[in-house]
Amino acid sequence: MVYKKRLDGRKWDELRPMEAKVGVVPNADGSASFKIGKTWAIAAVYGPRELFPKFKQDPKKGVLRCFYSMMPFSGSGERIRPGANRRAQEIAMVMANALGPVVDLSAFPNAVVDVFVDLPQTDAGTRCAAISAASMALAQAGIPMKDMISSVAVGKVDDKIATDLDYKEEHIEEFNPDSKTASVSDIPVAMIHNTKEITLLQMDGEISKEDLMKAIEAATVAVDKVYEVQRQALKEKFAKE
Amino acid sequence: MSNISVHERDIVIPGEVLAEGMDYLPGENTYRENEKIYSKSLGLVSISGRVLKVTPLSGPYVPKIDDKIIGKVIDITMSGWRIDTNTAYSALLNVRDATTRFVKKEEDLSQILAIGDYVVVRIVNVTSQNLIDVTMKEPGLYKVSGGRIMEINSQKVPRVIGKQGSMISLIKTKTGCEVTVGQNGLVWVKGTPEGELKAEQAIKLVEEKSYLEGLTDRVGKFLEQ
């Protein structure tokens, strides 16, 4: 009945294998690719540049604008209609909110920094991968930043707190016959590295207050592992020959 | 007791701790919070005495007074030209800052500078909102003719020029080209077609390998080939 072992054999607090690379889009001012398991995000940063339409300009500081898009072939085989939809717009909004607290655009009034994230392949945790990739791309673009943002999803599968859920775990009732009645909650979290302040916290499903606190604790540990991958990738780019 | 956790020319990422304690001072691209000094940019650490500074490896050009830049004429107004500065902000070039000769009231300004022309100008004023005024009425400032314009990362401009202009004079003498570097990252190269190509490749090499030591020798070798 209960969920005893994770479907892909990981430990409860283990993340999927991660891979990060910086500077993957040469034309952009900054770019990064971030893979976690089968989820793959590519971020490109342009700007600061002039913001149009003009009424969106802010004379006090620059604007951070995010775009999120899953590629048509990225899902499970069903074609995904490209372009903005309700879900993509929402994720773009939470991405801008998650990255905003560390990005300092006070030197660029009336300008905009555009962050484009595309996902060639998705297997749950896309908004987290997108934020982690965007953070690296912004750093490479030389945008003044207080700190890095690392993001990962945590959740409760049946009665266990698990880190970095994949698609099958999020839909456990379909993929594990023993867990027909299991409930899953999925909680994407993004944190500022040094202070561990939360800049993104969303949830699907339901969870008790105690379990939520446990889950966030697990996230605090997990984002550090993401951060380590981001740090390595940024430093590798400029490693001495 | 203060602890410094980085060395000179270390690569740091945003949010990385540079030093602990009050004995060190935060310089450019760093900030202090709760007795710790953090980096605010992806760049190289430079330590001068007690001051910790981070030199960014990339990043946008921030217009500064007295910078010589290369811009492109994008519009003609009643009393001058609007110049694209390769940043988020355009600059204004007034008629009286553009030419020494008398310009009549109803004269066609496109006879002096047309849309699409490149100019080498100096920034005379920048406001807090990054409104920029430029002048072309000084020696060494002119309208660009011929050659080619290339774009580099503005943070790499000091490396392309080199210490006391060592890098740029090396490229100039070895390729026989005229090279003008704008602080905003636009470079104008003029010479023979082969020379221009070689100079362009050399400048790209400097841009890519700017964080290495002994770069002038490396470029010298490249130009010898």
Chai-1 contact restraints between the chains, C-beta under 6 A:
chainA,res_idxA,chainB,res_idxB,connection_type,confidence,min_distance_angstrom,max_distance_angstrom,comment,restraint_id
A,P48,B,P60,contact,1.0,0.0,6.0,A-B,restraint_1
A,P48,B,A88,contact,1.0,0.0,6.0,A-B,restraint_2
A,R49,B,A88,contact,1.0,0.0,6.0,A-B,restraint_3
A,E50,B,A88,contact,1.0,0.0,6.0,A-B,restraint_4
A,P109,B,Q129,contact,1.0,0.0,6.0,A-B,restraint_5
A,A111,B,A88,contact,1.0,0.0,6.0,A-B,restraint_6
A,A139,B,I13,contact,1.0,0.0,6.0,A-B,restraint_7
A,A139,B,P14,contact,1.0,0.0,6.0,A-B,restraint_8
A,A139,B,L42,contact,1.0,0.0,6.0,A-B,restraint_9
A,G142,B,P56,contact,1.0,0.0,6.0,A-B,restraint_10
A,G142,B,S58,contact,1.0,0.0,6.0,A-B,restraint_11
A,G142,B,G59,contact,1.0,0.0,6.0,A-B,restraint_12
A,P144,B,K40,contact,1.0,0.0,6.0,A-B,restraint_13
A,P144,B,S41,contact,1.0,0.0,6.0,A-B,restraint_14
A,M145,B,P14,contact,1.0,0.0,6.0,A-B,restraint_15
A,D147,B,P14,contact,1.0,0.0,6.0,A-B,restraint_16
A,D147,B,G15,contact,1.0,0.0,6.0,A-B,restraint_17
A,M148,B,P14,contact,1.0,0.0,6.0,A-B,restraint_18
A,M148,B,G15,contact,1.0,0.0,6.0,A-B,restraint_19
A,H193,B,G15,contact,1.0,0.0,6.0,A-B,restraint_20
A,N194,B,G15,contact,1.0,0.0,6.0,A-B,restraint_21
A,R231,B,I13,contact,1.0,0.0,6.0,A-B,restraint_22
A,L234,B,I13,contact,1.0,0.0,6.0,A-B,restraint_23
A,K235,B,I11,contact,1.0,0.0,6.0,A-B,restraint_24
A,F238,B,I11,contact,1.0,0.0,6.0,A-B,restraint_25
A,F238,B,Y211,contact,1.0,0.0,6.0,A-B,restraint_26
